[in-house]
Amino acid sequence: MKDSDHKSKFLLTHREREVFELLVQDKTTRDIAQQLFISEKTVRNHISNVMQKLNVKGRSQAVVELIKLGELQI
């Protein structure tokens, strides 16, 4: 199995996926934090972690990449 195959299967943690699914619904950091019962800092950490995994510079770039990879549906 190639490395890229393995990555796409387990790219996001369950929580990261939840955060980004809410993000594409135009939710704010505060909305997401309240809905998932976590702090806004934790939400930002999840977003930052995903951006690092994807090697992108912004939330919107991360969303675009996740959609391309089939990790996220809109």
Predicted model as a PDB file, atoms N, CA, C, CB and O in Angstrom, pLDDT in the B-factor column:
MODEL        1                                                                  
ATOM      1  N   MET A   1       0.844  -1.195   0.000  1.00 42.00           N  
ATOM      2  CA  MET A   1       0.000   0.000   0.000  1.00 42.00           C  
ATOM      3  C   MET A   1       0.883   1.250   0.000  1.00 42.00           C  
ATOM      4  CB  MET A   1      -0.957   0.003   1.230  1.00 42.00           C  
ATOM      5  O   MET A   1       1.817   1.363   0.794  1.00 42.00           O  
ATOM      6  N   LYS A   2       0.579   2.170  -0.885  1.00 44.00           N  
ATOM      7  CA  LYS A   2       1.348   3.408  -0.963  1.00 44.00           C  
ATOM      8  C   LYS A   2       1.045   4.294   0.241  1.00 44.00           C  
ATOM      9  CB  LYS A   2       1.041   4.158  -2.273  1.00 44.00           C  
ATOM     10  O   LYS A   2      -0.013   4.184   0.860  1.00 44.00           O  
ATOM     11  N   ASP A   3       1.983   5.164   0.557  1.00 46.00           N  
ATOM     12  CA  ASP A   3       1.821   6.086   1.684  1.00 46.00           C  
ATOM     13  C   ASP A   3       0.593   6.982   1.505  1.00 46.00           C  
ATOM     14  CB  ASP A   3       3.076   6.949   1.845  1.00 46.00           C  
ATOM     15  O   ASP A   3      -0.147   7.224   2.459  1.00 46.00           O  
ATOM     16  N   SER A   4       0.381   7.472   0.283  1.00 47.00           N  
ATOM     17  CA  SER A   4      -0.741   8.387   0.045  1.00 47.00           C  
ATOM     18  C   SER A   4      -2.093   7.691   0.259  1.00 47.00           C  
ATOM     19  CB  SER A   4      -0.664   8.956  -1.382  1.00 47.00           C  
ATOM     20  O   SER A   4      -3.052   8.316   0.713  1.00 47.00           O  
ATOM     21  N   ASP A   5      -2.163   6.409  -0.066  1.00 44.00           N  
ATOM     22  CA  ASP A   5      -3.400   5.658   0.174  1.00 44.00           C  
ATOM     23  C   ASP A   5      -3.700   5.622   1.670  1.00 44.00           C  
ATOM     24  CB  ASP A   5      -3.290   4.214  -0.394  1.00 44.00           C  
ATOM     25  O   ASP A   5      -4.825   5.853   2.112  1.00 44.00           O  
ATOM     26  N   HIS A   6      -2.660   5.326   2.420  1.00 43.00           N  
ATOM     27  CA  HIS A   6      -2.819   5.210   3.875  1.00 43.00           C  
ATOM     28  C   HIS A   6      -3.253   6.542   4.479  1.00 43.00           C  
ATOM     29  CB  HIS A   6      -1.505   4.736   4.528  1.00 43.00           C  
ATOM     30  O   HIS A   6      -4.120   6.586   5.351  1.00 43.00           O  
ATOM     31  N   LYS A   7      -2.642   7.625   4.006  1.00 48.00           N  
ATOM     32  CA  LYS A   7      -2.935   8.948   4.553  1.00 48.00           C  
ATOM     33  C   LYS A   7      -4.388   9.348   4.348  1.00 48.00           C  
ATOM     34  CB  LYS A   7      -2.030   9.983   3.923  1.00 48.00           C  
ATOM     35  O   LYS A   7      -5.042   9.828   5.274  1.00 48.00           O  
ATOM     36  N   SER A   8      -4.891   9.150   3.137  1.00 48.00           N  
ATOM     37  CA  SER A   8      -6.247   9.627   2.859  1.00 48.00           C  
ATOM     38  C   SER A   8      -7.292   8.882   3.700  1.00 48.00           C  
ATOM     39  CB  SER A   8      -6.564   9.468   1.367  1.00 48.00           C  
ATOM     40  O   SER A   8      -8.350   9.429   4.008  1.00 48.00           O  
ATOM     41  N   LYS A   9      -6.991   7.644   4.064  1.00 61.00           N  
ATOM     42  CA  LYS A   9      -7.944   6.899   4.886  1.00 61.00           C  
ATOM     43  C   LYS A   9      -8.021   7.425   6.311  1.00 61.00           C  
ATOM     44  CB  LYS A   9      -7.573   5.436   4.907  1.00 61.00           C  
ATOM     45  O   LYS A   9      -9.086   7.413   6.929  1.00 61.00           O  
ATOM     46  N   PHE A  10      -6.882   7.890   6.835  1.00 70.00           N  
ATOM     47  CA  PHE A  10      -6.832   8.294   8.238  1.00 70.00           C  
ATOM     48  C   PHE A  10      -6.303   9.713   8.401  1.00 70.00           C  
ATOM     49  CB  PHE A  10      -5.966   7.328   9.031  1.00 70.00           C  
ATOM     50  O   PHE A  10      -5.626  10.026   9.380  1.00 70.00           O  
ATOM     51  N   LEU A  11      -6.618  10.569   7.429  1.00 90.00           N  
ATOM     52  CA  LEU A  11      -6.077  11.920   7.460  1.00 90.00           C  
ATOM     53  C   LEU A  11      -6.604  12.704   8.658  1.00 90.00           C  
ATOM     54  CB  LEU A  11      -6.413  12.652   6.166  1.00 90.00           C  
ATOM     55  O   LEU A  11      -5.830  13.309   9.400  1.00 90.00           O  
ATOM     56  N   LEU A  12      -7.900  12.691   8.842  1.00 95.00           N  
ATOM     57  CA  LEU A  12      -8.503  13.483   9.917  1.00 95.00           C  
ATOM     58  C   LEU A  12      -8.892  12.605  11.091  1.00 95.00           C  
ATOM     59  CB  LEU A  12      -9.727  14.238   9.405  1.00 95.00           C  
ATOM     60  O   LEU A  12      -9.316  11.462  10.919  1.00 95.00           O  
ATOM     61  N   THR A  13      -8.743  13.150  12.276  1.00 96.00           N  
ATOM     62  CA  THR A  13      -9.302  12.471  13.440  1.00 96.00           C  
ATOM     63  C   THR A  13     -10.806  12.706  13.409  1.00 96.00           C  
ATOM     64  CB  THR A  13      -8.658  12.988  14.790  1.00 96.00           C  
ATOM     65  O   THR A  13     -11.294  13.557  12.664  1.00 96.00           O  
ATOM     66  N   HIS A  14     -11.525  11.962  14.207  1.00 96.00           N  
ATOM     67  CA  HIS A  14     -12.976  12.131  14.270  1.00 96.00           C  
ATOM     68  C   HIS A  14     -13.330  13.582  14.613  1.00 96.00           C  
ATOM     69  CB  HIS A  14     -13.590  11.165  15.311  1.00 96.00           C  
ATOM     70  O   HIS A  14     -14.214  14.175  13.994  1.00 96.00           O  
ATOM     71  N   ARG A  15     -12.642  14.140  15.593  1.00 97.00           N  
ATOM     72  CA  ARG A  15     -12.932  15.513  16.044  1.00 97.00           C  
ATOM     73  C   ARG A  15     -12.582  16.543  14.974  1.00 97.00           C  
ATOM     74  CB  ARG A  15     -12.159  15.825  17.333  1.00 97.00           C  
ATOM     75  O   ARG A  15     -13.327  17.500  14.764  1.00 97.00           O  
ATOM     76  N   GLU A  16     -11.450  16.350  14.299  1.00 98.00           N  
ATOM     77  CA  GLU A  16     -11.079  17.281  13.226  1.00 98.00           C  
ATOM     78  C   GLU A  16     -12.139  17.281  12.136  1.00 98.00           C  
ATOM     79  CB  GLU A  16      -9.704  16.913  12.630  1.00 98.00           C  
ATOM     80  O   GLU A  16     -12.496  18.326  11.592  1.00 98.00           O  
ATOM     81  N   ARG A  17     -12.630  16.095  11.831  1.00 97.00           N  
ATOM     82  CA  ARG A  17     -13.681  15.995  10.810  1.00 97.00           C  
ATOM     83  C   ARG A  17     -14.934  16.761  11.253  1.00 97.00           C  
ATOM     84  CB  ARG A  17     -14.032  14.507  10.532  1.00 97.00           C  
ATOM     85  O   ARG A  17     -15.525  17.500  10.466  1.00 97.00           O  
ATOM     86  N   GLU A  18     -15.330  16.580  12.512  1.00 97.00           N  
ATOM     87  CA  GLU A  18     -16.505  17.301  13.029  1.00 97.00           C  
ATOM     88  C   GLU A  18     -16.314  18.808  12.908  1.00 97.00           C  
ATOM     89  CB  GLU A  18     -16.772  16.920  14.500  1.00 97.00           C  
ATOM     90  O   GLU A  18     -17.224  19.523  12.488  1.00 97.00           O  
ATOM     91  N   VAL A  19     -15.127  19.288  13.277  1.00 98.00           N  
ATOM     92  CA  VAL A  19     -14.840  20.724  13.218  1.00 98.00           C  
ATOM     93  C   VAL A  19     -14.968  21.234  11.788  1.00 98.00           C  
ATOM     94  CB  VAL A  19     -13.429  21.021  13.766  1.00 98.00           C  
ATOM     95  O   VAL A  19     -15.595  22.265  11.547  1.00 98.00           O  
ATOM     96  N   PHE A  20     -14.375  20.515  10.843  1.00 97.00           N  
ATOM     97  CA  PHE A  20     -14.414  20.987   9.459  1.00 97.00           C  
ATOM     98  C   PHE A  20     -15.793  20.836   8.825  1.00 97.00           C  
ATOM     99  CB  PHE A  20     -13.393  20.237   8.632  1.00 97.00           C  
ATOM    100  O   PHE A  20     -16.162  21.626   7.956  1.00 97.00           O  
ATOM    101  N   GLU A  21     -16.560  19.831   9.248  1.00 97.00           N  
ATOM    102  CA  GLU A  21     -17.929  19.711   8.733  1.00 97.00           C  
ATOM    103  C   GLU A  21     -18.755  20.914   9.168  1.00 97.00           C  
ATOM    104  CB  GLU A  21     -18.590  18.398   9.223  1.00 97.00           C  
ATOM    105  O   GLU A  21     -19.599  21.391   8.410  1.00 97.00           O  
ATOM    106  N   LEU A  22     -18.521  21.407  10.379  1.00 97.00           N  
ATOM    107  CA  LEU A  22     -19.230  22.599  10.853  1.00 97.00           C  
ATOM    108  C   LEU A  22     -18.681  23.857  10.177  1.00 97.00           C  
ATOM    109  CB  LEU A  22     -19.112  22.723  12.388  1.00 97.00           C  
ATOM    110  O   LEU A  22     -19.427  24.791   9.882  1.00 97.00           O  
ATOM    111  N   LEU A  23     -17.386  23.868   9.940  1.00 96.00           N  
ATOM    112  CA  LEU A  23     -16.751  25.010   9.294  1.00 96.00           C  
ATOM    113  C   LEU A  23     -17.339  25.254   7.904  1.00 96.00           C  
ATOM    114  CB  LEU A  23     -15.239  24.793   9.197  1.00 96.00           C  
ATOM    115  O   LEU A  23     -17.578  26.400   7.524  1.00 96.00           O  
ATOM    116  N   VAL A  24     -17.573  24.182   7.145  1.00 96.00           N  
ATOM    117  CA  VAL A  24     -18.129  24.372   5.801  1.00 96.00           C  
ATOM    118  C   VAL A  24     -19.606  24.754   5.836  1.00 96.00           C  
ATOM    119  CB  VAL A  24     -17.949  23.106   4.979  1.00 96.00           C  
ATOM    120  O   VAL A  24     -20.174  25.148   4.818  1.00 96.00           O  
ATOM    121  N   GLN A  25     -20.223  24.636   7.007  1.00 96.00           N  
ATOM    122  CA  GLN A  25     -21.604  25.119   7.161  1.00 96.00           C  
ATOM    123  C   GLN A  25     -21.611  26.577   7.596  1.00 96.00           C  
ATOM    124  CB  GLN A  25     -22.376  24.256   8.185  1.00 96.00           C  
ATOM    125  O   GLN A  25     -22.629  27.093   8.058  1.00 96.00           O  
ATOM    126  N   ASP A  26     -20.458  27.239   7.442  1.00 95.00           N  
ATOM    127  CA  ASP A  26     -20.325  28.661   7.740  1.00 95.00           C  
ATOM    128  C   ASP A  26     -20.463  28.975   9.230  1.00 95.00           C  
ATOM    129  CB  ASP A  26     -21.355  29.438   6.966  1.00 95.00           C  
ATOM    130  O   ASP A  26     -20.895  30.066   9.603  1.00 95.00           O  
ATOM    131  N   LYS A  27     -20.097  28.024  10.067  1.00 97.00           N  
ATOM    132  CA  LYS A  27     -20.131  28.248  11.518  1.00 97.00           C  
ATOM    133  C   LYS A  27     -18.866  28.981  11.946  1.00 97.00           C  
ATOM    134  CB  LYS A  27     -20.271  26.901  12.291  1.00 97.00           C  
ATOM    135  O   LYS A  27     -17.798  28.779  11.368  1.00 97.00           O  
ATOM    136  N   THR A  28     -18.991  29.827  12.954  1.00 97.00           N  
ATOM    137  CA  THR A  28     -17.819  30.526  13.493  1.00 97.00           C  
ATOM    138  C   THR A  28     -17.094  29.599  14.463  1.00 97.00           C  
ATOM    139  CB  THR A  28     -18.232  31.859  14.203  1.00 97.00           C  
ATOM    140  O   THR A  28     -17.608  28.550  14.851  1.00 97.00           O  
ATOM    141  N   THR A  29     -15.895  30.010  14.840  1.00 98.00           N  
ATOM    142  CA  THR A  29     -15.129  29.252  15.838  1.00 98.00           C  
ATOM    143  C   THR A  29     -15.953  29.108  17.111  1.00 98.00           C  
ATOM    144  CB  THR A  29     -13.770  29.946  16.145  1.00 98.00           C  
ATOM    145  O   THR A  29     -15.995  28.037  17.717  1.00 98.00           O  
ATOM    146  N   ARG A  30     -16.604  30.191  17.509  1.00 98.00           N  
ATOM    147  CA  ARG A  30     -17.424  30.162  18.727  1.00 98.00           C  
ATOM    148  C   ARG A  30     -18.597  29.184  18.583  1.00 98.00           C  
ATOM    149  CB  ARG A  30     -17.954  31.576  19.049  1.00 98.00           C  
ATOM    150  O   ARG A  30     -18.875  28.409  19.498  1.00 98.00           O  
ATOM    151  N   ASP A  31     -19.284  29.220  17.432  1.00 98.00           N  
ATOM    152  CA  ASP A  31     -20.405  28.291  17.184  1.00 98.00           C  
ATOM    153  C   ASP A  31     -19.940  26.846  17.311  1.00 98.00           C  
ATOM    154  CB  ASP A  31     -21.016  28.530  15.779  1.00 98.00           C  
ATOM    155  O   ASP A  31     -20.581  26.023  17.964  1.00 98.00           O  
ATOM    156  N   ILE A  32     -18.811  26.558  16.672  1.00 98.00           N  
ATOM    157  CA  ILE A  32     -18.282  25.192  16.663  1.00 98.00           C  
ATOM    158  C   ILE A  32     -17.941  24.759  18.087  1.00 98.00           C  
ATOM    159  CB  ILE A  32     -17.031  25.089  15.749  1.00 98.00           C  
ATOM    160  O   ILE A  32     -18.278  23.653  18.509  1.00 98.00           O  
ATOM    161  N   ALA A  33     -17.268  25.643  18.820  1.00 98.00           N  
ATOM    162  CA  ALA A  33     -16.888  25.342  20.211  1.00 98.00           C  
ATOM    163  C   ALA A  33     -18.126  25.014  21.048  1.00 98.00           C  
ATOM    164  CB  ALA A  33     -16.121  26.539  20.839  1.00 98.00           C  
ATOM    165  O   ALA A  33     -18.138  24.037  21.797  1.00 98.00           O  
ATOM    166  N   GLN A  34     -19.157  25.832  20.912  1.00 98.00           N  
ATOM    167  CA  GLN A  34     -20.377  25.610  21.694  1.00 98.00           C  
ATOM    168  C   GLN A  34     -21.062  24.311  21.293  1.00 98.00           C  
ATOM    169  CB  GLN A  34     -21.344  26.784  21.520  1.00 98.00           C  
ATOM    170  O   GLN A  34     -21.526  23.558  22.149  1.00 98.00           O  
ATOM    171  N   GLN A  35     -21.123  24.053  20.009  1.00 98.00           N  
ATOM    172  CA  GLN A  35     -21.818  22.859  19.525  1.00 98.00           C  
ATOM    173  C   GLN A  35     -21.105  21.570  19.938  1.00 98.00           C  
ATOM    174  CB  GLN A  35     -21.948  22.912  18.009  1.00 98.00           C  
ATOM    175  O   GLN A  35     -21.752  20.560  20.215  1.00 98.00           O  
ATOM    176  N   LEU A  36     -19.763  21.607  19.979  1.00 98.00           N  
ATOM    177  CA  LEU A  36     -18.999  20.400  20.299  1.00 98.00           C  
ATOM    178  C   LEU A  36     -18.584  20.347  21.774  1.00 98.00           C  
ATOM    179  CB  LEU A  36     -17.762  20.323  19.415  1.00 98.00           C  
ATOM    180  O   LEU A  36     -17.920  19.404  22.204  1.00 98.00           O  
ATOM    181  N   PHE A  37     -18.980  21.365  22.543  1.00 98.00           N  
ATOM    182  CA  PHE A  37     -18.642  21.442  23.974  1.00 98.00           C  
ATOM    183  C   PHE A  37     -17.142  21.425  24.210  1.00 98.00           C  
ATOM    184  CB  PHE A  37     -19.286  20.290  24.731  1.00 98.00           C  
ATOM    185  O   PHE A  37     -16.647  20.740  25.106  1.00 98.00           O  
ATOM    186  N   ILE A  38     -16.423  22.192  23.389  1.00 98.00           N  
ATOM    187  CA  ILE A  38     -14.978  22.355  23.572  1.00 98.00           C  
ATOM    188  C   ILE A  38     -14.672  23.848  23.547  1.00 98.00           C  
ATOM    189  CB  ILE A  38     -14.160  21.585  22.461  1.00 98.00           C  
ATOM    190  O   ILE A  38     -15.537  24.650  23.195  1.00 98.00           O  
ATOM    191  N   SER A  39     -13.456  24.227  23.914  1.00 98.00           N  
ATOM    192  CA  SER A  39     -13.114  25.654  23.926  1.00 98.00           C  
ATOM    193  C   SER A  39     -12.806  26.152  22.516  1.00 98.00           C  
ATOM    194  CB  SER A  39     -11.910  25.912  24.852  1.00 98.00           C  
ATOM    195  O   SER A  39     -12.502  25.367  21.618  1.00 98.00           O  
ATOM    196  N   GLU A  40     -12.889  27.470  22.338  1.00 98.00           N  
ATOM    197  CA  GLU A  40     -12.559  28.056  21.041  1.00 98.00           C  
ATOM    198  C   GLU A  40     -11.096  27.786  20.704  1.00 98.00           C  
ATOM    199  CB  GLU A  40     -12.843  29.576  21.037  1.00 98.00           C  
ATOM    200  O   GLU A  40     -10.748  27.579  19.542  1.00 98.00           O  
ATOM    201  N   LYS A  41     -10.247  27.790  21.719  1.00 98.00           N  
ATOM    202  CA  LYS A  41      -8.819  27.504  21.509  1.00 98.00           C  
ATOM    203  C   LYS A  41      -8.638  26.088  20.951  1.00 98.00           C  
ATOM    204  CB  LYS A  41      -8.026  27.665  22.840  1.00 98.00           C  
ATOM    205  O   LYS A  41      -7.819  25.865  20.059  1.00 98.00           O  
ATOM    206  N   THR A  42      -9.402  25.146  21.479  1.00 98.00           N  
ATOM    207  CA  THR A  42      -9.324  23.761  20.993  1.00 98.00           C  
ATOM    208  C   THR A  42      -9.776  23.686  19.538  1.00 98.00           C  
ATOM    209  CB  THR A  42     -10.189  22.822  21.871  1.00 98.00           C  
ATOM    210  O   THR A  42      -9.178  22.972  18.732  1.00 98.00           O  
ATOM    211  N   VAL A  43     -10.828  24.419  19.206  1.00 98.00           N  
ATOM    212  CA  VAL A  43     -11.298  24.457  17.806  1.00 98.00           C  
ATOM    213  C   VAL A  43     -10.178  24.976  16.913  1.00 98.00           C  
ATOM    214  CB  VAL A  43     -12.574  25.356  17.660  1.00 98.00           C  
ATOM    215  O   VAL A  43      -9.882  24.392  15.871  1.00 98.00           O  
ATOM    216  N   ARG A  44      -9.557  26.083  17.331  1.00 98.00           N  
ATOM    217  CA  ARG A  44      -8.457  26.650  16.530  1.00 98.00           C  
ATOM    218  C   ARG A  44      -7.290  25.675  16.420  1.00 98.00           C  
ATOM    219  CB  ARG A  44      -7.973  27.974  17.145  1.00 98.00           C  
ATOM    220  O   ARG A  44      -6.646  25.585  15.375  1.00 98.00           O  
ATOM    221  N   ASN A  45      -7.020  24.948  17.497  1.00 98.00           N  
ATOM    222  CA  ASN A  45      -5.942  23.944  17.461  1.00 98.00           C  
ATOM    223  C   ASN A  45      -6.242  22.853  16.435  1.00 98.00           C  
ATOM    224  CB  ASN A  45      -5.744  23.314  18.856  1.00 98.00           C  
ATOM    225  O   ASN A  45      -5.362  22.454  15.672  1.00 98.00           O  
ATOM    226  N   HIS A  46      -7.488  22.370  16.420  1.00 98.00           N  
ATOM    227  CA  HIS A  46      -7.873  21.332  15.448  1.00 98.00           C  
ATOM    228  C   HIS A  46      -7.687  21.856  14.023  1.00 98.00           C  
ATOM    229  CB  HIS A  46      -9.352  20.885  15.670  1.00 98.00           C  
ATOM    230  O   HIS A  46      -7.148  21.162  13.161  1.00 98.00           O  
ATOM    231  N   ILE A  47      -8.136  23.083  13.791  1.00 98.00           N  
ATOM    232  CA  ILE A  47      -8.034  23.673  12.457  1.00 98.00           C  
ATOM    233  C   ILE A  47      -6.560  23.818  12.073  1.00 98.00           C  
ATOM    234  CB  ILE A  47      -8.754  25.053  12.404  1.00 98.00           C  
ATOM    235  O   ILE A  47      -6.164  23.500  10.952  1.00 98.00           O  
ATOM    236  N   SER A  48      -5.765  24.297  13.012  1.00 98.00           N  
ATOM    237  CA  SER A  48      -4.338  24.480  12.785  1.00 98.00           C  
ATOM    238  C   SER A  48      -3.647  23.147  12.495  1.00 98.00           C  
ATOM    239  CB  SER A  48      -3.693  25.155  13.996  1.00 98.00           C  
ATOM    240  O   SER A  48      -2.803  23.066  11.602  1.00 98.00           O  
ATOM    241  N   ASN A  49      -4.001  22.107  13.245  1.00 97.00           N  
ATOM    242  CA  ASN A  49      -3.422  20.775  13.028  1.00 97.00           C  
ATOM    243  C   ASN A  49      -3.716  20.270  11.621  1.00 97.00           C  
ATOM    244  CB  ASN A  49      -3.962  19.779  14.064  1.00 97.00           C  
ATOM    245  O   ASN A  49      -2.841  19.728  10.946  1.00 97.00           O  
ATOM    246  N   VAL A  50      -4.958  20.454  11.191  1.00 98.00           N  
ATOM    247  CA  VAL A  50      -5.349  19.994   9.853  1.00 98.00           C  
ATOM    248  C   VAL A  50      -4.592  20.788   8.787  1.00 98.00           C  
ATOM    249  CB  VAL A  50      -6.885  20.137   9.648  1.00 98.00           C  
ATOM    250  O   VAL A  50      -4.135  20.222   7.794  1.00 98.00           O  
ATOM    251  N   MET A  51      -4.460  22.117   9.001  1.00 98.00           N  
ATOM    252  CA  MET A  51      -3.735  22.936   8.041  1.00 98.00           C  
ATOM    253  C   MET A  51      -2.285  22.466   7.937  1.00 98.00           C  
ATOM    254  CB  MET A  51      -3.795  24.422   8.443  1.00 98.00           C  
ATOM    255  O   MET A  51      -1.719  22.452   6.844  1.00 98.00           O  
ATOM    256  N   GLN A  52      -1.684  22.085   9.056  1.00 97.00           N  
ATOM    257  CA  GLN A  52      -0.312  21.559   9.040  1.00 97.00           C  
ATOM    258  C   GLN A  52      -0.236  20.229   8.299  1.00 97.00           C  
ATOM    259  CB  GLN A  52       0.213  21.389  10.472  1.00 97.00           C  
ATOM    260  O   GLN A  52       0.670  20.008   7.495  1.00 97.00           O  
ATOM    261  N   LYS A  53      -1.196  19.341   8.577  1.00 96.00           N  
ATOM    262  CA  LYS A  53      -1.208  18.034   7.900  1.00 96.00           C  
ATOM    263  C   LYS A  53      -1.273  18.215   6.393  1.00 96.00           C  
ATOM    264  CB  LYS A  53      -2.398  17.178   8.381  1.00 96.00           C  
ATOM    265  O   LYS A  53      -0.629  17.481   5.644  1.00 96.00           O  
ATOM    266  N   LEU A  54      -2.055  19.197   5.951  1.00 97.00           N  
ATOM    267  CA  LEU A  54      -2.268  19.409   4.518  1.00 97.00           C  
ATOM    268  C   LEU A  54      -1.227  20.342   3.912  1.00 97.00           C  
ATOM    269  CB  LEU A  54      -3.657  19.970   4.277  1.00 97.00           C  
ATOM    270  O   LEU A  54      -1.136  20.492   2.694  1.00 97.00           O  
ATOM    271  N   ASN A  55      -0.442  20.966   4.791  1.00 97.00           N  
ATOM    272  CA  ASN A  55       0.562  21.931   4.340  1.00 97.00           C  
ATOM    273  C   ASN A  55      -0.076  23.099   3.583  1.00 97.00           C  
ATOM    274  CB  ASN A  55       1.597  21.238   3.451  1.00 97.00           C  
ATOM    275  O   ASN A  55       0.392  23.481   2.510  1.00 97.00           O  
ATOM    276  N   VAL A  56      -1.138  23.657   4.145  1.00 98.00           N  
ATOM    277  CA  VAL A  56      -1.798  24.821   3.556  1.00 98.00           C  
ATOM    278  C   VAL A  56      -1.782  25.967   4.564  1.00 98.00           C  
ATOM    279  CB  VAL A  56      -3.260  24.481   3.128  1.00 98.00           C  
ATOM    280  O   VAL A  56      -1.512  25.767   5.748  1.00 98.00           O  
ATOM    281  N   LYS A  57      -2.077  27.178   4.070  1.00 96.00           N  
ATOM    282  CA  LYS A  57      -1.927  28.358   4.917  1.00 96.00           C  
ATOM    283  C   LYS A  57      -3.223  28.900   5.522  1.00 96.00           C  
ATOM    284  CB  LYS A  57      -1.290  29.427   4.134  1.00 96.00           C  
ATOM    285  O   LYS A  57      -3.170  29.730   6.429  1.00 96.00           O  
ATOM    286  N   GLY A  58      -4.362  28.458   5.050  1.00 96.00           N  
ATOM    287  CA  GLY A  58      -5.603  29.020   5.575  1.00 96.00           C  
ATOM    288  C   GLY A  58      -6.714  27.997   5.660  1.00 96.00           C  
ATOM    289  O   GLY A  58      -6.637  26.911   5.086  1.00 96.00           O  
ATOM    290  N   ARG A  59      -7.752  28.374   6.394  1.00 95.00           N  
ATOM    291  CA  ARG A  59      -8.906  27.478   6.561  1.00 95.00           C  
ATOM    292  C   ARG A  59      -9.533  27.122   5.234  1.00 95.00           C  
ATOM    293  CB  ARG A  59      -9.950  28.115   7.463  1.00 95.00           C  
ATOM    294  O   ARG A  59      -9.844  25.960   4.971  1.00 95.00           O  
ATOM    295  N   SER A  60      -9.720  28.145   4.383  1.00 94.00           N  
ATOM    296  CA  SER A  60     -10.406  27.882   3.111  1.00 94.00           C  
ATOM    297  C   SER A  60      -9.575  26.963   2.217  1.00 94.00           C  
ATOM    298  CB  SER A  60     -10.699  29.204   2.376  1.00 94.00           C  
ATOM    299  O   SER A  60     -10.119  26.108   1.518  1.00 94.00           O  
ATOM    300  N   GLN A  61      -8.257  27.142   2.245  1.00 97.00           N  
ATOM    301  CA  GLN A  61      -7.382  26.239   1.482  1.00 97.00           C  
ATOM    302  C   GLN A  61      -7.502  24.816   2.015  1.00 97.00           C  
ATOM    303  CB  GLN A  61      -5.906  26.715   1.549  1.00 97.00           C  
ATOM    304  O   GLN A  61      -7.531  23.851   1.251  1.00 97.00           O  
ATOM    305  N   ALA A  62      -7.570  24.703   3.332  1.00 97.00           N  
ATOM    306  CA  ALA A  62      -7.709  23.380   3.955  1.00 97.00           C  
ATOM    307  C   ALA A  62      -9.008  22.718   3.494  1.00 97.00           C  
ATOM    308  CB  ALA A  62      -7.683  23.496   5.507  1.00 97.00           C  
ATOM    309  O   ALA A  62      -9.025  21.533   3.160  1.00 97.00           O  
ATOM    310  N   VAL A  63     -10.095  23.493   3.478  1.00 96.00           N  
ATOM    311  CA  VAL A  63     -11.399  22.963   3.053  1.00 96.00           C  
ATOM    312  C   VAL A  63     -11.322  22.475   1.607  1.00 96.00           C  
ATOM    313  CB  VAL A  63     -12.506  24.045   3.199  1.00 96.00           C  
ATOM    314  O   VAL A  63     -11.799  21.387   1.284  1.00 96.00           O  
ATOM    315  N   VAL A  64     -10.718  23.289   0.742  1.00 96.00           N  
ATOM    316  CA  VAL A  64     -10.584  22.917  -0.671  1.00 96.00           C  
ATOM    317  C   VAL A  64      -9.807  21.606  -0.809  1.00 96.00           C  
ATOM    318  CB  VAL A  64      -9.879  24.043  -1.467  1.00 96.00           C  
ATOM    319  O   VAL A  64     -10.215  20.714  -1.553  1.00 96.00           O  
ATOM    320  N   GLU A  65      -8.689  21.493  -0.089  1.00 97.00           N  
ATOM    321  CA  GLU A  65      -7.873  20.274  -0.148  1.00 97.00           C  
ATOM    322  C   GLU A  65      -8.648  19.055   0.355  1.00 97.00           C  
ATOM    323  CB  GLU A  65      -6.591  20.453   0.677  1.00 97.00           C  
ATOM    324  O   GLU A  65      -8.591  17.982  -0.245  1.00 97.00           O  
ATOM    325  N   LEU A  66      -9.371  19.230   1.461  1.00 97.00           N  
ATOM    326  CA  LEU A  66     -10.130  18.113   2.035  1.00 97.00           C  
ATOM    327  C   LEU A  66     -11.216  17.644   1.075  1.00 97.00           C  
ATOM    328  CB  LEU A  66     -10.756  18.519   3.379  1.00 97.00           C  
ATOM    329  O   LEU A  66     -11.495  16.448   0.988  1.00 97.00           O  
ATOM    330  N   ILE A  67     -11.820  18.568   0.365  1.00 95.00           N  
ATOM    331  CA  ILE A  67     -12.844  18.204  -0.626  1.00 95.00           C  
ATOM    332  C   ILE A  67     -12.188  17.435  -1.775  1.00 95.00           C  
ATOM    333  CB  ILE A  67     -13.581  19.477  -1.165  1.00 95.00           C  
ATOM    334  O   ILE A  67     -12.696  16.406  -2.219  1.00 95.00           O  
ATOM    335  N   LYS A  68     -11.051  17.953  -2.248  1.00 96.00           N  
ATOM    336  CA  LYS A  68     -10.311  17.271  -3.322  1.00 96.00           C  
ATOM    337  C   LYS A  68      -9.939  15.846  -2.932  1.00 96.00           C  
ATOM    338  CB  LYS A  68      -9.046  18.055  -3.675  1.00 96.00           C  
ATOM    339  O   LYS A  68     -10.012  14.924  -3.745  1.00 96.00           O  
ATOM    340  N   LEU A  69      -9.539  15.685  -1.673  1.00 95.00           N  
ATOM    341  CA  LEU A  69      -9.110  14.370  -1.192  1.00 95.00           C  
ATOM    342  C   LEU A  69     -10.292  13.456  -0.866  1.00 95.00           C  
ATOM    343  CB  LEU A  69      -8.235  14.529   0.039  1.00 95.00           C  
ATOM    344  O   LEU A  69     -10.109  12.282  -0.544  1.00 95.00           O  
ATOM    345  N   GLY A  70     -11.501  14.005  -0.952  1.00 94.00           N  
ATOM    346  CA  GLY A  70     -12.681  13.197  -0.638  1.00 94.00           C  
ATOM    347  C   GLY A  70     -12.905  13.041   0.861  1.00 94.00           C  
ATOM    348  O   GLY A  70     -13.685  12.190   1.289  1.00 94.00           O  
ATOM    349  N   GLU A  71     -12.224  13.860   1.658  1.00 94.00           N  
ATOM    350  CA  GLU A  71     -12.357  13.785   3.121  1.00 94.00           C  
ATOM    351  C   GLU A  71     -13.565  14.564   3.612  1.00 94.00           C  
ATOM    352  CB  GLU A  71     -11.095  14.312   3.799  1.00 94.00           C  
ATOM    353  O   GLU A  71     -14.028  14.373   4.737  1.00 94.00           O  
ATOM    354  N   LEU A  72     -14.067  15.443   2.757  1.00 93.00           N  
ATOM    355  CA  LEU A  72     -15.123  16.360   3.183  1.00 93.00           C  
ATOM    356  C   LEU A  72     -16.110  16.545   2.043  1.00 93.00           C  
ATOM    357  CB  LEU A  72     -14.533  17.727   3.627  1.00 93.00           C  
ATOM    358  O   LEU A  72     -15.713  16.695   0.887  1.00 93.00           O  
ATOM    359  N   GLN A  73     -17.393  16.534   2.367  1.00 89.00           N  
ATOM    360  CA  GLN A  73     -18.419  16.831   1.365  1.00 89.00           C  
ATOM    361  C   GLN A  73     -19.086  18.152   1.755  1.00 89.00           C  
ATOM    362  CB  GLN A  73     -19.481  15.663   1.259  1.00 89.00           C  
ATOM    363  O   GLN A  73     -19.182  18.501   2.931  1.00 89.00           O  
ATOM    364  N   ILE A  74     -19.540  18.868   0.733  1.00 85.00           N  
ATOM    365  CA  ILE A  74     -20.243  20.119   1.056  1.00 85.00           C  
ATOM    366  C   ILE A  74     -21.730  19.913   0.850  1.00 85.00           C  
ATOM    367  CB  ILE A  74     -19.727  21.306   0.183  1.00 85.00           C  
ATOM    368  O   ILE A  74     -22.517  20.836   1.063  1.00 85.00           O  
TER     369      ILE A  74                                                      
ENDMDL                                                                          
END                                                                             
